[in-house]
Amino acid sequence: MLFNDIIGHRSLASGLQRSIAEGRLPHALLFLGPGGNGALPLARALATYVNCAQPGPDDACGLCPSCQKAAKSIHPDIHFSYPIVTIGSGAKSQQKHKSTDYIAEWRRFMADQPYGIYEDWMNLLDAESEDGTGNKQGNLPKEEILDIQRKLNLKTFEGAFKVLIMWLPEYLGNEGNRLLKLIEEPPDKTLFILVAEDADRVLPTILSRTQIVRVPRFSDETIAQALASRNGLGATEAAHVAAFAEGSYRRALESLEGGGAAVEASFLQWVDLVVRWQVLSLNAWLEEFQKMGREKQKHFFGYGLQWVRTCYLNALGVASGQESGAELLAPEGWERLAGDLEKSAYYLTRNAHARLVMMNLSLRFSRAIQERHLNRKQADFHNTFDAKGAGG
């Protein structure tokens, strides 16, 4: 992975390159930003750059043996750590307690989904496992931390730096405290690159020992340009997909593959059922929503918020260029619905029952529509009464 392979983030790449050229690159970095925004590819590009045999001012050469190995995630001095599902039963050869036990799957993940997120990784592990993961949560266990300490205390094999790229340190738990001394007093020529999405879930002791580099969401224009150049989309279609990607290139790709379109259609179906209050059909829809994967449910709410914002703008009389049901609610009603969608999405991240969350949201949306309808009827009545009074 080279800097030129990454979508956008040129200013961040340039800043990192200047730090290297001036000899002031921190030995411990934490790239912080939402999933699908290119933080992990940026970390991989930096690891490739610092070990390149013939780096240029703007990027690694991409041709030397070091770059070739880094591209395939097989460089002996670039180590990866990521959430895994520990397997402790059976023969010792079947036990999996470290990231390297899943290195074949990780290399496939890096090749196929460089902008992938945690759920994509867990889905891959579930598919590759003979018995599945059993919905276990990924974590970075004690054995993984001990393995990191062992690897980073070795001498470099062929690169200038030993690099550890730790993806999602949120899953360290208290085991992260075992890394503190290593981060504070690292072996010579060692670079830590942590890639996180939620700073609140990273141990404060880890945060305090790293230089935070904030990696923002992609702009709609950046995603649209990438979709046009890399996926052959026309400008109009690329702009439409980018508008609902919420700054995530991974989400944009999901839309192209059909998953996103299906979720968007599901949201619009939900709106129609609530508006017409088709209880039996809504009940069947809730059953299907319950079966959705967590990531599709997140996409559902992400698309919903975009749709509500469009309705809000239309209700205010601002031309949005898109059709919407703006007349269903007053502007303040759309504001409340947006808040309800955000709360519902939050509850799901805390493992609330998806069906109950959506039933509550449906009732609140339906009540708001009914109140809007009633207010309109009352306003029409008063206007008619006032008109008759004025005429009499």
Secondary structure, 3 states (H helix, E strand, C coil): CCHHHCCCCHHHHHHHHHHHHCCCCCCEEEEECCCCCCHHHHHHHHHHHHHCCCCCCCCCCCCCHHHHHHHCCCCCCEEEECCECCECCCCHHHCECCHHHHHHHHHHHHHHCCCCCHHHHHHHHHHHCCCCCCCCCCECCHHHHHHHHHHHCCCCCCCCCEEEEEECHHHCHHHHHHHHHHHHCCCCCEEEEEEECCHHHCCHHHHCCCEEEECCCCCHHHHHHHHHHHHCCCHHHHHHHHHCCCCCHHHHHHHHCCHHHHHHHHHHHHHHHHHHCCHHHHHHHHHHHHHCCHHHHHHHHHHHHHHHHHHHHHHCCCCCCCCCCHHHCCHHHHHHHHHHHHHHHHHHHCCCCHHHHHHHHHHHHHHHHHHHHHHHHHHHHHHHHHHHHHHC
